[in-house]
Amino acid sequence: MPRVTQAHLDARRQQILDAARARFATHGFARTSMTDLVEASGLSVGAIYRYFKGKDEIVTAICEQVGHSLPAELTAGSVHDFLEHIRTSAREDDHARLVAQIYAEAAVSPPLAELVRRQLDDLRTAVAALLPGREPAEAERIAEAFVSLCMGYNQQLAVRGDLDPAPFTAALVAIIGS
């Protein structure tokens, strides 16, 4: 029997995650069954269970893939571009709705909540590092507000649809400049 390559295994795992990401964004975590994921991925139940024990592991893997695309510096232009990226991801990939679903699940799943908390901590730390010349406590306060407003914008996109980032950019620039 021919041996399956690691690239093949990785591609199948990613196929499951992509299908789950799309399904969770449109139907929610609770309204998505493993049968739905089988149908959406085009794989068998056994194939999915080869990679994941259940939906909890799938949503965790999705969260672990999330990367942040923070700009190299925080200027009015780079903040606007960052929010445009969030907006584009919401429009094209349903990312805002997916994040809303993940946050809802994190509210009732302590392990997922811990993962999300760590990611938010990392994001705040990264934002604080983009504030040179600030006292550490001040940089942390600004980073907290910056991340909160970005997450609020993302949630607004999930609920209200496509929103102009201009007022959010103005608020973020004011927070950075304060």
N, C-alpha and C positions, 0 to 999 in steps of 0.2 A: 504494500500500500504506500503510495507516494506521501512524503512528509509535507505538511502544510507549512508554508513560510511564515515568518513573523510578520511580514508585510501584509499577507493575506489575513492573518488573525487581527492585526491592528485595523485593517480596513473594515472587517466585519464588526468589530467593536464600535468603530466610528459610525458605521451605518446605523447601528442601534441607537447610539447617542443622538445622531442627527434626526432620526425618526421620532425619538422621544422628545427632543427639544421642540420640534414643530408641533407635536401632539399636545404636550404640556402647555405650550403657549396658547393654543386655540381652544383647548377643552379643560385645562386645569389638571392638576395632579390627581385629585380625588375622582375626577370623571374620566380618567384614563386607566383602562385595565391592561393587564399583560396581553390579553387577546388583541386589544387595540394596537399595542406595540408590535405584535406579531404581524398584523395586517399592514401597519404603516411601514415597517422595516422590510417586509417581504421575506423575512426569515422564519424559521420554525421556532416553536416554543423552546425546544432543546437547544437550539443555537443561541437564543437569548440567555437562557439559564447557564450556558457554558461560560458566559462572560459576567453575568450579574445574578445575585441571589434574588433580587426583586427590585421593585420601583425605587425603594429608598437608596439602594446602591447606584441606580441609574441617575437619580437626581443629584447625588453626591458627586458622581463622575462629571456630570454636566457643570456643576459649580466649580469643580477643580480645573476645568478647562478655561474658565473665564479669565481673560487677561484685561488689564487696564491699559488704555491708550492715552495716558496723561501726556500733555505736551512737555517739552524739555524745559520750558519756562512759562510762567503765568503772566501773560500779557492779555490785553483786551482781545487782540486778534486770535491768539492761541486758545483762549477760553472759548471764544465764539466757535472756532473750528472744532474744539472738543465737544461742545454741545451739539454742533451739527452732526458730528460722528454718532453721538447718542441718538439723535433724531433719525438719522439714516438707518441705523441698526434697528430702531423701532419700526420704521416704515418697511424696510426690506426683509428683515429677519424676524419680526415680531418679538424682538429682544425685550422691549419694555414689558410686554405682557408675560413673557417667560420669567423675568425678574420678579414681577408682582406675584406670580404663582410660587416661586421659590421662597419669597419672603412669607407668604401665607403659610406654607408648609413649615418653614423654620419656626414660626410662632408656636407650633405644636410638636415639633421634633427637636429635642435638645441636641442630638448630635449634629443635625443640620444647622441649628442655631449657632452652635460653636464654630462650625466651618464658616458661616456667613460673618460672624463676629471677627474671626481672624482675618478674613478678607477685607473687611471694613477697617480694621486696625492697620493692616498693611497699606491700604489706600490712604488713610489719614497720615500715616508716617511718610508716604511718598509725597503727598501734597506739602506737608510741613518742610520736607527737604527742599522744596521748590521756593521756599521763602527765606532766602539768605538775608542775614543781617537782623533777623527778628530774634528776640529772646525765645528760648525754647517753649516756655509756657504760652507766650503770645502766638507762636507758630502753631502750637497744638490747638488753641482756641479757633484760630482762623481755619485750620485744616478741618476741624470738626464742623464748622459752619459751611465750608466749601463742599465737603462730602455730603452733608445733609441736604443742601440745596440741589446738588446734582442728582441725588437719589429722589428728591421730591419732583424734580423735572421729569425724571424717568417714570415715576409713578403717574404723573399727570399725562404723559404720553400714552401710558397703558390704558387710562380711563377716558381721557378726552380726545385722543387721536393726535394727529399731526399739529404740533404747536410751534410757533415762532420762538426761537431761543433768545431773541433780543432782550426781553425783560429779565430773563434769567442770567444772561451774560452781564447786563448792567448791574444786577444785584451781586453777582460773583466778583466783578471788578471792584465794586464798592467794598466788599468784604476784604478782598486782598489789599486794597489801598488803605484800609482803616488802621 
